[in-house]
Amino acid sequence: LKDEDIPHRTKMTALIREAFEAQREELKKELSRALGRISFTADIWDCKKRQAFLAITGHWV
C-alpha cells in the first residue's frame, strides 16, 4: 500500500458518518412500518462501585 491508497482520517470520518446516517434512515423507515408490533424489554443493575446501568431493547419481526 502507498500513502495515497489510505484515506485521510477526515475522509474516513465523513464516510462513516454517511454510512451511519443512511442506516439510521433505513431503520427509521423499518420501525415506522412495524408500529404496534414492537416489544420492549428493560434491565437495570449496578456494579460494586454503585454505578447504575440501564439497558432497553426493542424486538420486532
N, C-alpha and C positions, 0 to 999 in steps of 0.2 A: 504494500500500500504506500501511496505517496501522500504527502500532506494535503494536496488538493482533493484527494479522494475522501477525506474525512470532513464531514460538515462542521462548520463552526458551531460553538455552543449556543449562540443566539439563534442560528438556523434550526438546530435540534429542538430548542425550547419552543420555537414557533410551530414546528411540525407536530410536536407532542400536544401543544395547546389545540391546534386544529383538529387533530385526531380525537382528543378528549371532547371537544365541543360537538363534533359530528356524532360521536357515540352518545353523548348526553341528549342531543336532539332526537336520536333514534329511540332511546329509552323513554323519553317523554311521550313520543307517539305510541309506543307499545303499551305503556302504562295507561294512557288515555283510552285505549281500546279494551283494557282489562278492568275498567271501572266496575265495582261491585263484585269482582272475582279475585280480589287481593286479600290475603290473610296476613296479619302481622303477629309477630311474637316479640317479647321483650325479656331481657335478663339483666339483673342488677347484682353487682357483687363489689366487694372491696378487698384490698390486699392487707398484709400485715402492717404496712405503713399507713393504714387508714385512708388510702387513696381510693375513691369510688369510681366505678365503671358502669356504663350503661350501653347495652347493645340492643339494637332494634333491627329486625329483619322482616322483609316482605316476601311473600311467596305467591306466585300466580302461574297459571298454565296457559 
